[in-house]
Amino acid sequence: MIHKLLVMLLVLLAGSANAQFGNPAAGGATDIVILKRADQLEGLQSGTEEIKKLTGNVELLHKNTLMFCDQAVQNLTTNVIEAYGNVRLIQGDTLSVKGDTLFYYGATRQANVTGRTVVLKDRKMTLTTRRLDYDMANGIAHYPVKGRIVDRENILTSREGYYNTRTKLFTFHENVKLVNPQYTLTADSLLYNSLSKIATFQGPTKIVSKEGTLLAKDGDYNTVSRLSNFQRRATIETEKYTLTGDTLFGNNANDYYTARGNVVLFAKGDQTILTGDFGRYNRKAGVARMIGHALVKSISRSDTLFMRADTLWSFELPNPKYKKGKTNTDSTYRRLIGQRNVLVFKNDLQSKCDSIVYETADSTIYFFKDPIVWSTNYQMEGDSITALMKNNRIHKMLLRGHSFVISQDTLLNFNQVKGRTLTSYFAYDKKSDRSDIDHVVVEGNGESLYFAVDDNNKMVGMNRVLCSKMTIRFADRKVNKISFYGQPDSKLVPPQELKDADKQLDGFNWRMAEKPTKARILGLPEPTTPASATVLSAKTVTKAAAAVSPEASATTKREVPLNESKMKGLIRKTTSNTVETAPVKEAVSVNKPAPVPTVEPKKEIEKLKPATVSEKKVQRVDSLSTETSKNTITKPALRTTPTPVEESDLEKELNKKPVRKTGN
């Protein structure tokens, strides 16, 4: 027994000597793998190569790497180790590799480990695969088959990958998937630093979380802080929004994102789209901001609203009309705000102003600071304008302070209405699929100027009326009836007496050239528009603008009377101070006015006052003549052309220009 032990000791010493003084061609004496222990050693000879067979608790050492296995074959000539069974590699005090089979090349320090389960552990990271090629000289581990990496925060899988044990950087290829308790990342390729926990990708990448989905092609993502920096057209999609930009910076932890370059923010609920050069979106607060060619599109089946501004805001607010259990009402509504250089285009409404607020809850638009609105054939201005929508169509418009409405007829004349407060009501026509003005109510310092046209499209004259309150009703875009309240002061000027200075009310400013178009708002080339496009059709003002009645001769079709006695015969008293115009044909058919009871003017004016308007707001205008009754109005002569005769004193008084204040 002692003899056998001595023989084995001599063999081990010989092997150790060979390991230390082996063939220099194998990489030098210092590169030879050292056998530290084995239960059994058997020397083999294969041609010129010297081989040892090691069995039982084999332990080998090369450089700073220890190798353990159940059985090994060591080629002393080529410095190659073949190890089988419970293979382990330990490098330093941080990295270890386990497997079933090991081929180790001492000259290049290359270790190829295979097995049903190959595990590489490095500090707090574990890599599991079925094959691992480990370049110990450069610290690069490569798994050419599917692998799985687990650390404290993430689980990563891929079809192929590399791991740099020095920089702690992983490179994944094909079917990359990173699973975190808060999100899941999938990509074609991915770089992952196990120290900084930052994932870098250069290919189609998708990150899905309970907050939403991120789509990008290039960028960085911190898997711990959830900060992202995406390039090459990235998108964040949530349950309610989609945000896209050439670059996208985000913080998934607090749902805050910024985007640059061709930014598009799409709100799914109400089909609203915001675009611009730079955008910010806070998902938790429900606030979005867009600057640089900022544009909003509010899409609907009936019409789409386009709005451009230097800065656009979108606020998602709790809907006061929402009740739990109701499926036809959203829990939130949107408020859109435009600041500076605002342009609005809608089929039935166009606008230009400095600031705008659009409340989608009640479909109301507020225009501020030098607002101007165009709707159908009308231009409307005021210190502030409020437009109320119904079924996404213009329904009502309120002009406050220095209100002014202008329209142009086929003869290029401008019909005008102004006052302190002006309210326009619109009616939707299903046949023509458009909203037109139904009637207009003017309150406070009301003035109107419009040109009467006969059936042959010839101007009869220009009517100018001053009144504390008036109502103008329309039919098919034509004036149908006008009501004046509070002793109107009016005058019809024949065409031959018209002067250019008389054709405009104070504050007149025709700004049709500034009217926004859809192409202008979208930044597209504008089509050539014929000059006639800004002129009203002949049918719009031909009959209606010339409409008068016996009660309204002082407003639309009043002619110069022949003499005092004839004028006195045309005077009669009315039942109230309300003056309404009727079609011309009816006025001409009446030869004599029917007498009516006299009504005290003051009491009748009180009846006509709105409940919210105080008596101080109803400002009376001087009567037509100091010699006529305050309750009376004149009937026009039946001829369209007056006979040139010398005017009486009464005629001179009637033909005086009304005295009125400038402005509203």
C-alpha positions in Angstrom: 0.0 0.0 0.0 2.8 2.4 0.9 4.5 1.5 -2.4 1.5 2.5 -4.4 1.3 5.8 -2.7 4.9 6.6 -3.4 4.4 5.7 -7.1 1.4 8.1 -7.3 3.4 10.9 -5.6 6.2 10.5 -8.1 3.7 10.8 -11.0 2.2 13.9 -9.6 5.6 15.5 -9.1 6.5 14.6 -12.7 3.2 16.2 -13.9 3.8 19.3 -11.9 7.3 19.5 -13.3 6.0 19.1 -16.9 3.3 21.8 -16.2 6.0 24.2 -15.1 8.6 23.3 -17.7 6.3 22.4 -20.6 6.6 23.3 -24.3 7.2 27.0 -24.7 5.2 26.9 -28.0 2.1 26.3 -26.0 2.3 29.9 -24.7 5.2 30.0 -22.4 5.9 28.4 -19.0 3.7 30.9 -17.2 0.7 30.0 -19.4 0.7 26.3 -18.5 -2.4 25.2 -16.6 -1.4 24.0 -13.1 -2.9 20.9 -11.6 -3.5 21.6 -8.0 -5.2 18.3 -7.1 -7.0 15.2 -8.3 -8.0 11.9 -6.6 -6.5 9.9 -9.5 -4.0 10.7 -12.3 -3.3 8.6 -15.3 -0.6 9.4 -17.9 -1.4 8.9 -21.6 0.7 9.1 -24.7 -0.8 10.1 -28.0 1.9 10.5 -30.6 4.0 13.5 -29.7 1.4 14.9 -27.3 1.6 14.4 -23.6 -1.8 13.9 -22.0 -3.0 13.3 -18.5 -6.3 11.9 -17.3 -7.5 13.4 -14.0 -10.3 11.9 -12.0 -12.1 12.9 -8.8 -12.2 16.3 -7.2 -10.1 17.8 -9.9 -8.8 21.3 -9.2 -6.8 23.3 -11.8 -5.3 26.8 -11.7 -4.6 29.2 -14.5 -3.7 32.8 -14.0 -6.3 34.0 -11.5 -8.9 31.4 -12.5 -9.7 28.2 -10.6 -11.3 25.3 -12.4 -13.2 22.4 -10.7 -14.7 19.3 -12.2 -15.3 15.6 -11.6 -13.1 14.4 -14.5 -10.6 16.2 -16.8 -8.2 15.5 -19.6 -5.2 17.7 -19.7 -3.1 18.1 -22.8 0.2 19.4 -21.7 1.5 19.9 -25.2 -1.4 22.1 -26.5 -2.3 23.5 -23.0 -5.9 22.5 -23.5 -8.3 21.2 -20.7 -11.3 19.1 -21.3 -13.5 19.0 -18.1 -16.7 17.0 -17.4 -19.2 16.9 -14.6 -20.0 19.7 -12.1 -17.7 22.1 -13.9 -17.0 25.3 -12.1 -14.9 28.3 -13.0 -14.1 30.9 -10.3 -12.4 34.2 -11.4 -11.4 36.5 -8.6 -13.9 36.9 -5.9 -16.9 38.1 -7.9 -17.4 35.9 -11.0 -18.2 32.2 -11.3 -19.4 29.9 -14.1 -21.1 26.6 -13.7 -21.8 23.9 -16.4 -21.6 20.3 -17.4 -18.7 20.4 -19.9 -15.7 22.7 -20.3 -13.2 23.2 -23.0 -10.4 25.5 -21.9 -7.6 26.8 -24.1 -4.8 28.0 -22.0 -2.9 29.8 -24.8 -5.9 32.2 -25.5 -7.7 31.8 -22.1 -10.9 30.9 -23.9 -13.4 28.8 -22.0 -16.4 27.1 -23.7 -18.9 25.9 -21.2 -22.0 23.9 -22.2 -24.7 21.9 -20.4 -28.4 21.7 -19.7 -27.9 24.7 -17.5 -24.9 27.1 -17.7 -24.9 29.8 -15.0 -22.7 32.8 -14.9 -22.8 34.9 -11.7 -21.3 38.3 -11.3 -22.0 40.2 -8.1 -25.8 40.8 -8.1 -26.4 39.5 -11.7 -27.0 35.9 -12.9 -26.9 34.8 -16.5 -28.4 31.4 -17.4 -28.1 29.8 -20.8 -27.1 26.4 -22.4 -23.8 27.5 -23.9 -21.3 30.2 -22.8 -18.1 31.2 -24.6 -16.0 33.1 -22.2 -13.0 35.1 -23.3 -11.1 35.6 -20.0 -8.3 37.6 -21.6 -10.8 40.4 -22.6 -13.5 39.7 -20.0 -16.2 39.0 -22.7 -18.8 36.3 -22.2 -20.9 35.3 -25.2 -24.0 33.1 -25.3 -24.9 32.2 -28.9 -28.2 30.5 -27.8 -31.1 31.8 -25.8 -30.1 33.3 -22.5 -31.7 34.8 -19.4 -30.3 37.5 -17.1 -31.6 38.3 -13.6 -30.7 41.2 -11.3 -32.6 42.9 -8.5 -34.8 45.0 -10.8 -35.0 43.2 -14.1 -35.2 40.0 -16.0 -33.7 40.1 -19.5 -34.0 37.4 -22.1 -32.6 37.3 -25.7 -31.7 34.8 -28.4 -28.0 35.9 -28.3 -26.0 38.1 -26.1 -22.6 39.4 -24.9 -21.5 40.4 -21.4 -18.4 42.5 -20.6 -17.4 41.5 -17.2 -15.2 44.6 -16.8 -17.7 47.3 -17.9 -20.7 45.2 -16.7 -22.3 46.0 -20.1 -24.7 43.5 -21.8 -25.4 43.4 -25.5 -28.5 41.6 -26.6 -29.6 40.5 -30.0 -33.0 39.3 -31.3 -36.1 38.8 -29.3 -34.9 40.9 -26.5 -37.2 41.2 -23.5 -36.8 43.1 -20.3 -39.3 42.4 -17.6 -39.7 44.8 -14.6 -42.5 44.7 -12.0 -43.7 48.0 -13.4 -43.1 47.6 -17.1 -42.0 45.2 -19.9 -39.5 46.2 -22.6 -39.1 44.4 -25.9 -36.5 45.2 -28.6 -34.5 43.7 -31.5 -31.2 44.7 -29.9 -30.3 46.3 -26.6 -27.4 47.4 -24.5 -27.8 47.1 -20.8 -25.5 48.3 -18.1 -26.0 46.2 -15.0 -24.4 48.9 -12.8 -26.2 52.0 -14.0 -29.3 50.0 -14.9 -29.6 52.0 -18.2 -30.9 50.3 -21.3 -29.7 51.6 -24.7 -31.3 50.5 -27.9 -30.8 51.1 -31.6 -33.8 49.4 -33.2 -37.6 49.1 -32.8 -38.3 49.1 -29.1 -41.5 48.9 -27.1 -42.0 49.6 -23.4 -45.4 48.7 -21.9 -46.5 49.7 -18.4 -49.8 50.4 -16.7 -49.4 54.1 -17.6 -49.0 53.4 -21.3 -46.7 52.3 -24.1 -43.4 53.7 -25.4 -42.3 53.1 -28.9 -38.9 54.2 -30.1 -36.0 53.2 -32.5 -33.1 54.8 -30.7 -32.5 56.0 -27.2 -31.7 55.4 -23.5 -34.0 54.2 -20.7 -33.1 54.1 -17.0 -34.8 51.0 -15.7 -34.7 52.3 -12.1 -35.6 56.1 -12.3 -37.6 55.4 -15.5 -36.1 58.4 -17.2 -36.0 58.1 -21.0 -34.3 59.8 -23.9 -35.7 58.6 -27.2 -34.5 59.5 -30.7 -35.6 58.8 -34.3 -39.3 59.4 -34.0 -40.6 58.1 -30.7 -44.1 57.7 -29.3 -45.7 57.5 -25.9 -49.3 56.1 -25.9 -51.6 56.1 -22.9 -55.2 55.2 -22.5 -56.3 58.7 -23.4 -53.3 60.2 -25.3 -50.7 59.5 -27.9 -47.6 61.8 -28.0 -45.1 61.6 -30.9 -41.9 63.5 -31.7 -38.6 63.3 -33.5 -37.1 63.2 -30.0 -38.9 62.3 -26.8 -37.7 62.9 -23.2 -39.8 61.4 -20.4 -40.1 60.4 -16.8 -42.4 57.5 -16.5 -42.3 57.7 -12.7 -44.3 61.0 -12.7 -45.7 60.7 -16.2 -44.1 63.9 -17.6 -42.8 64.0 -21.2 -41.3 66.5 -23.5 -41.1 66.1 -27.3 -39.2 68.0 -30.1 -39.6 68.1 -33.8 -42.9 67.4 -35.6 -44.7 66.8 -32.3 -48.1 65.3 -32.4 -50.4 65.0 -29.4 -53.6 63.0 -30.0 -56.4 62.9 -27.5 -58.4 59.8 -28.2 -61.6 60.7 -26.3 -62.6 63.8 -28.2 -60.5 63.3 -31.3 -58.3 66.4 -30.7 -54.9 66.7 -32.2 -52.2 69.2 -31.2 -49.1 69.6 -33.3 -46.0 71.8 -33.1 -42.2 72.0 -32.9 -42.0 71.5 -29.1 -44.5 70.0 -26.7 -44.8 69.1 -23.1 -47.3 66.6 -21.6 -48.0 65.9 -17.9 -50.2 62.9 -17.8 -51.0 63.0 -14.1 -52.1 66.7 -14.3 -53.7 66.2 -17.7 -51.9 69.3 -19.1 -50.2 69.6 -22.5 -48.4 72.6 -23.9 -47.3 73.1 -27.6 -45.2 75.9 -29.1 -43.6 76.6 -32.5 -46.1 76.3 -35.4 -48.6 75.1 -32.8 -51.9 73.8 -34.2 -54.9 72.1 -32.8 -57.5 70.1 -34.7 -60.8 69.3 -33.0 -62.2 66.5 -35.2 -65.9 65.7 -35.5 -68.2 64.2 -38.1 -69.9 67.4 -39.0 -66.9 69.7 -39.0 -63.3 70.1 -37.9 -62.0 73.1 -35.9 -58.5 74.2 -36.8 -56.7 76.6 -34.5 -53.2 78.0 -34.7 -51.3 80.1 -32.1 -47.8 80.8 -30.8 -48.6 78.7 -27.7 -51.4 76.2 -27.3 -52.5 74.7 -24.0 -54.7 71.7 -23.4 -56.2 71.0 -19.9 -58.1 67.9 -18.9 -60.5 68.9 -16.2 -63.2 67.0 -14.2 -66.5 67.2 -16.0 -69.2 68.7 -13.7 -71.9 67.0 -15.8 -70.4 63.5 -15.2 -72.3 61.1 -12.9 -71.2 57.6 -12.0 -73.1 55.0 -13.9 -73.7 57.2 -17.0 -72.0 56.0 -20.1 -72.9 58.8 -22.4 -70.9 61.4 -20.4 -67.1 61.5 -20.0 -65.6 62.0 -16.6 -63.4 64.8 -17.9 -63.6 67.5 -20.5 -61.0 69.5 -22.4 -60.1 73.2 -22.2 -58.0 74.5 -25.1 -56.2 77.9 -24.7 -54.4 79.7 -27.5 -52.0 82.6 -26.8 -50.8 85.2 -29.3 -51.5 85.4 -33.0 -54.5 83.1 -32.8 -56.1 81.9 -36.1 -59.3 79.8 -36.2 -60.9 78.1 -39.1 -64.1 76.2 -39.2 -66.5 75.8 -42.1 -69.0 78.2 -40.5 -66.6 80.3 -38.4 -63.2 81.9 -38.9 -61.4 84.1 -36.4 -58.3 86.1 -35.6 -57.4 87.3 -32.1 -54.7 87.5 -29.5 -56.1 84.9 -27.1 -58.7 82.2 -27.1 -60.3 79.8 -24.7 -62.3 76.8 -26.0 -64.4 74.9 -23.4 -65.5 71.6 -24.8 -67.8 70.8 -21.9 -70.4 73.4 -23.1 -68.9 74.0 -26.6 -68.1 77.6 -25.9 -65.3 79.7 -27.5 -64.1 82.9 -25.9 -62.1 85.4 -28.1 -60.0 88.1 -26.4 -57.9 91.2 -27.3 -58.8 92.6 -30.7 -60.9 89.7 -31.8 -62.5 89.5 -35.2 -64.8 86.7 -36.4 -66.1 85.9 -39.8 -69.2 83.7 -40.2 -71.0 83.1 -43.4 -71.0 86.5 -45.1 -70.4 88.7 -42.0 -67.5 90.2 -40.3 -67.9 90.7 -36.5 -65.7 92.7 -34.1 -65.8 93.6 -30.4 -63.7 94.1 -27.3 -64.5 90.4 -26.6 -66.5 87.8 -28.4 -68.1 84.6 -27.1 -69.3 81.9 -29.5 -71.6 79.1 -28.3 -71.6 75.9 -30.3 -74.4 73.3 -30.6 -73.7 69.9 -32.2 -70.3 71.4 -33.1 -71.9 74.2 -35.1 -72.1 77.9 -34.4 -75.3 78.6 -32.5 -74.9 82.0 -30.8 -72.4 84.8 -30.7 -72.1 87.6 -28.2 -70.0 90.7 -28.9 -69.3 93.0 -26.0 -67.9 96.5 -26.2 -67.6 98.4 -29.5 -69.4 95.7 -31.3 -69.4 96.0 -35.1 -70.9 93.8 -37.8 -70.2 94.3 -41.6 -71.3 92.6 -44.7 -70.8 93.4 -48.4 -73.5 93.2 -51.0 -73.4 92.5 -54.7 -72.9 96.2 -55.5 -69.8 96.3 -53.2 -71.6 98.4 -50.6 -71.0 97.6 -47.0 -74.0 97.0 -44.7 -73.1 97.8 -41.1 -74.5 97.4 -37.6 -72.8 98.6 -34.4 -73.6 99.0 -30.7 -72.3 98.5 -27.2 -73.5 94.8 -27.1 -74.5 92.7 -30.0 -75.9 89.2 -30.0 -76.1 87.1 -33.2 -78.2 84.0 -33.3 -77.6 81.3 -35.9 -79.9 78.6 -37.3 -78.7 75.3 -38.9 -80.2 74.3 -42.3 -80.0 70.6 -42.9 -80.6 70.9 -46.6 -77.7 73.2 -47.2 -75.7 71.7 -44.3 -74.7 75.2 -43.0 -75.4 77.6 -40.1 -76.6 81.1 -41.1 -77.5 84.2 -39.0 -81.1 84.0 -38.0 -81.3 87.3 -36.1 -79.2 90.0 -34.5 -80.0 92.0 -31.3 -78.2 95.3 -30.7 -78.3 96.9 -27.3 -76.8 100.3 -26.3 -76.0 103.1 -28.8 -77.2 101.0 -31.7 -76.5 102.2 -35.2 -77.2 100.6 -38.5 -76.3 101.5 -42.1 -77.4 99.4 -45.0 -78.2 99.9 -48.7 -81.7 99.2 -50.0 -81.8 97.5 -53.4 -84.9 96.9 -55.5 -85.9 93.8 -57.5 -83.7 94.9 -60.4 -80.6 95.0 -58.2 -80.5 98.8 -58.3 -79.8 100.7 -55.2 -82.8 102.6 -53.8 -80.9 104.5 -51.2 -78.8 104.2 -48.0 -80.6 103.8 -44.7 -79.0 105.1 -41.5 -80.6 104.5 -38.2 -79.7 105.4 -34.6 -81.6 103.5 -31.8 -81.0 102.4 -28.3 -82.0 98.9 -29.2 -82.8 97.1 -32.5 -83.4 93.5 -33.7 -82.6 92.5 -37.3 -84.1 89.2 -38.6 -82.8 87.3 -41.6 -84.2 84.7 -44.0 -81.9 82.9 -46.4 -79.0 85.3 -45.6 -81.2 88.3 -46.4 -82.7 91.0 -44.1 -86.3 90.1 -43.5 -87.5 92.3 -40.7 -86.0 95.1 -38.5 -87.4 96.2 -35.2 -86.3 99.4 -33.5 -87.0 100.3 -29.8 -86.9 103.6 -28.1 -87.7 106.3 -30.6 -85.3 105.6 -33.6 -83.7 108.4 -35.5 -83.4 107.3 -39.1 -82.9 108.6 -42.6 -82.9 107.3 -46.1 -80.4 109.0 -48.4 -81.1 108.7 -52.2 -78.3 107.4 -54.3 -77.6 110.8 -56.0 -77.1 112.4 -52.6 -74.7 109.8 -51.2 -71.1 110.8 -50.3 -68.3 108.4 -49.6 -68.0 109.9 -46.1 -71.6 108.9 -45.4 -71.2 105.2 -46.4 -69.3 104.2 -43.3 -70.1 104.2 -39.6 -67.4 105.4 -37.1 -65.0 102.6 -36.5 -65.5 100.9 -39.9 -62.7 98.6 -40.9 -63.1 96.0 -43.6 -60.6 93.3 -42.8 -61.6 90.5 -45.2 -58.0 90.2 -46.4 -57.1 88.9 -42.9 -59.7 86.2 -42.9 -57.9 82.9 -42.1 -58.2 80.0 -44.6 -57.7 76.3 -43.9 -54.6 76.3 -46.2 -53.1 79.2 -44.3 -53.6 77.6 -40.9 -52.2 74.3 -42.1 -49.2 76.1 -43.8 -50.2 75.0 -47.3 -50.2 77.0 -50.5 -53.5 78.9 -50.7 -55.6 78.6 -53.8 -56.3 81.6 -55.9 -59.6 83.2 -54.8 -61.6 85.3 -57.3 -62.3 88.8 -56.2 -66.0 88.1 -56.3 -65.7 85.6 -53.6 -65.9 88.3 -50.9 -69.1 89.8 -52.3 -72.6 88.8 -51.3 -74.8 87.2 -53.9 -77.4 89.4 -55.6 -80.2 87.4 -54.0 -78.8 88.1 -50.5 -79.7 91.7 -50.4 -81.9 92.5 -53.4 -85.4 92.2 -51.8 -84.7 92.0 -48.1 -82.4 95.0 -47.8 -85.1 97.1 -49.6 -87.9 95.8 -47.4 -89.9 98.5 -45.7 -93.4 99.0 -44.2 -95.6 101.9 -43.5 -94.1 101.9 -39.9 -90.5 101.9 -41.1 -90.4 104.6 -43.7 -87.9 106.4 -41.6 -85.4 103.6 -41.8 -85.3 102.0 -45.2 -87.3 103.7 -47.9 -88.0 107.2 -46.8 -88.1 109.8 -49.6 -88.0 113.5 -49.6 -91.6 114.7 -49.2 -93.1 117.1 -51.8 -94.4 119.7 -49.3 -95.5 120.1 -45.7 -99.2 119.4 -46.2 -98.4 116.1 -48.0 -95.9 115.1 -45.2 -98.5 115.8 -42.5 -101.0 113.6 -44.2 -98.5 110.7 -44.1 -98.0 111.0 -40.3 -99.8 108.6 -38.0 -99.4 107.3 -34.5 -98.3 103.8 -33.7 -99.2 101.4 -30.9 -95.7 101.2 -29.5 -92.2 102.5 -30.2 -91.3 99.2 -31.9 -90.8 99.6 -35.6 -90.8 96.6 -37.9 -90.1 96.5 -41.6 -92.1 94.3 -44.0 -91.4 93.5 -47.6 -91.5 96.4 -50.1 -94.5 95.0 -52.0 -96.7 95.1 -48.9 -95.7 98.7 -48.2 -96.5 99.9 -51.7 -100.0 98.2 -51.7 -101.1 100.3 -48.7 -102.5 103.6 -49.8 -103.7 105.0 -46.5 -102.5 104.1 -43.0 -105.1 102.8 -40.6 -105.5 104.9 -37.5 -104.5 103.3 -34.2 -104.9 104.3 -30.6 -102.3 106.6 -29.1 -99.9 104.9 -26.6 -97.8 106.7 -24.1 -94.2 106.2 -25.2 -92.6 105.9 -21.8 -94.8 103.0 -20.7 -94.3 101.2 -24.0 -90.6 101.5 -23.7 -90.7 100.0 -20.2 -92.5 96.9 -21.7 -89.8 96.4 -24.3 -86.9 96.6 -21.8 -85.1 93.3 -21.0 -85.3 92.3 -17.4 -81.5 92.7 -17.0 -81.3 96.1 -18.6 -81.8 99.1 -16.4 -83.6 102.2 -17.5 -80.3 104.0 -17.7 -79.1 101.7 -20.5 -82.1 102.5 -22.7 -80.8 105.7 -24.3 -83.3 107.6 -26.4 -82.4 109.2 -29.7 -83.8 112.5 -30.8 -87.1 112.2 -32.6 -87.4 112.6 -36.4 -88.6 116.1 -36.1 -89.4 118.7 -33.4 -92.7 119.2 -35.0 -93.8 115.5 -35.1 -95.3 113.4 -32.3 -92.8 111.2 -30.3 -95.0 108.2 -31.0 -95.2 108.7 -34.7 -93.2 107.4 -37.8 -93.6 108.5 -41.4 -94.8 106.5 -44.4 -92.7 106.7 -47.6 -94.0 108.3 -50.7 -95.0 105.7 -53.4 -92.5 107.0 -56.0 -88.9 105.8 -56.0 -87.6 109.1 -57.4 -88.5 112.4 -55.7 -89.6 115.4 -57.6 -87.0 118.2 -57.3 -88.8 121.0 -55.5 -87.9 123.5 -52.9 -87.7 121.9 -49.4 -89.9 123.2 -46.7 -88.7 123.8 -43.1 -90.1 120.4 -42.1 -88.2 118.7 -44.9 -85.0 120.4 -44.0 -85.4 119.3 -40.4 -86.1 115.7 -41.4 -83.1 115.5 -43.7 -80.6 116.6 -41.1 -78.0 114.0 -40.2 -78.7 112.3 -36.9 -76.6 113.5 -34.0 -74.7 110.6 -32.4 -71.7 109.9 -30.3 -68.6 108.5 -31.8 -67.8 104.9 -30.7 -70.0 102.8 -28.5 
